[in-house]
Amino acid sequence: MSSSNTSSKDTKFDYDYLVIGGGSGGIASAKRAASHGAKVAAIEKARLGGTCVNVGCVPKKVMWNAAFIADTFSHDAHHYGFSGGKDVAKSFDWPKLKVARDKYVKRLNDIYSVGYEKSNVTDIRGEATFLGPNTVQVKHNGDDGELQTITSKHILIATGGRPMVPSGEGVQEYSVTSDGFFELETLPKVAVVVGAGYIAVELAGVLNSLGSEVHLVIRKGHALRDFDPTICAALDVEMIKAGIHIHRFTNGVKSIKLSTQDKKKIVTTHSGDNIYGADVVLMATGRVPNVENMNLEKVGIALHEKNNFIKVDKYQNTNVENFYAVGDVCGQIELTPMAIAAGRKLADRLFGETKDNKDSKVSYENVPTVVFSHPTIGTIGLTEPKAIAKYGEENIKVYNSMFANLYYGIYDMDADEKPKTTMKIVCVGEDELVVGMHVIGTGADEMMQGFGVAMKMGATKADLDSCVAIHPTASEELVTMGVWGTSPAVSGAKISPINGARSPEPGLKQSKL
């Protein structure tokens, strides 16, 4: 990959830094570069905020919140002495929520626009194509489609990705993607969700909790196959308990047709399953990078042959000098905070003046992530199979726990029927370095961030045990698992907290007398 430190010093450019794409990574990188004093412009043809703000994380979490409230009314309220909860859940008003959700997203779009203005980033609305090295042509939005040529010393491609729709008779014609989910005007009575990844799982759970009859169509035996098998199996149990109909080993959808009688959709899988009466078929079968129509071949930017993601090195350099890429268009870890971190680190390296910035890059290891399923999943690091493959089974020690959260303690039902929290800690070596943490259960989404910090700092099992539990919480299980306090007394911390050691003291500035 090329180095970013050389350029034609004698050439005058319109900008120091040109960012193509107004999603999370692009916006973060543009603003950080401007904070270092660079002259920056950013190009976006659609709404600012990218996938996350407009058709991803943010509106999805709003819908998950609604689903969580519906579950509370439908399944929990009567156990705590509240009557009429199921009737309240049935009163859910999808159109009203959609208006409020869309209004909130629009406010975020405007906040990003104001953020550009305050950061001295030139906001350009239109579609960019490359004319050659350091040169981009922009077709501005609007009826006239005015063309503008822009030059820049450094150019970042942060155009993100989009849902992929597989081939098949009627599949593109009669289905929607995750983008289309947020355009639905009413709650579908029957929904078919196709896919085994986190988007499919999340949207299937939302629709099911809000009252739809949901069919989840997966190619193989389980959803979330890349997650730890323990988490995968626990999710499967909870989805079935929740009433989601799972169609397994289908090898995908073969066709979607309209019924001549009621105009409902008929979904046929490659395995021969037929699902009748669908109001909505939602395809969540993967994503592809937005690299078309940019004329990338004009400047020779290399793509991965299999999936067209832009090739980058650990510094986000492409193979072409002074061209960079971050976020989903690279296909590394397709998470909003990952793109933000990569974009900021890149801007620091290119424009920051301190010596710490010269080697600035983001780490793609031990990245915590959450799935807003029902219940939620939090995970970081290696799964048990991947840890065994990397280190050998003889070097692995695994701690497991499954329990009913205290929230469900008063439920008048058999203990086996209560929703479960499942946890796993994967440790390696004689010092039991923690290399993986996996949780499914109530609150998993909120507890994983802090444990992610501990793992990034090299926590051992003894380090977890050294932290006094917060009781009563589910997260206390992660610091009391196994026979508490019996792991090897080895710490990964700079100053060990084991055996009652004092906490580290900060280094303070010396006062000037």
Secondary structure, 3 states (H helix, E strand, C coil): CCCCCCCCCCCCCCEEEEEECCEHHHHHHHHHHHHCCCCEEEEECCCCEHHHHHHCHHHHHHHHHHHHHHHHHHHHHHHHCCCCHHHHHHCCCHHHHHHHHHHHHHHHHHHHHHHHHHHCEEEEEEEEEEEECCEEEEEECCCCCCEEEEEEEEEEECCCEEECCCCCECHHHHCEEHHHHCCCCCCCCEEEEECCCHHHHHHHHHHHHHCCEEEEECCCCCCCCCCCHHHHHHHHHHHHHHCCEEECCCCCEEEEEECCCCCCEEEEECCCCEEEEECEEEECCCEEECCCCCCHHHCCCCECCCCCCECCCCCCECCCCCEEECHHHCCCCCCHHHHHHHHHHHHHHHHCCCHHHCCCCCCCCCCCEEECCCCCEEEEECCHHHHHHHHCHHHEEEEEEEECCHHHCCCCCCHHHCCCEEEEEEEECCCCEEEEEEEECCCHHHHHHHHHHHHHCCCEHHHHHHCCCCCCCCHHHHHCCCCCCCCCCCCCCCCCCHHHCCCCCCCCCCCCC
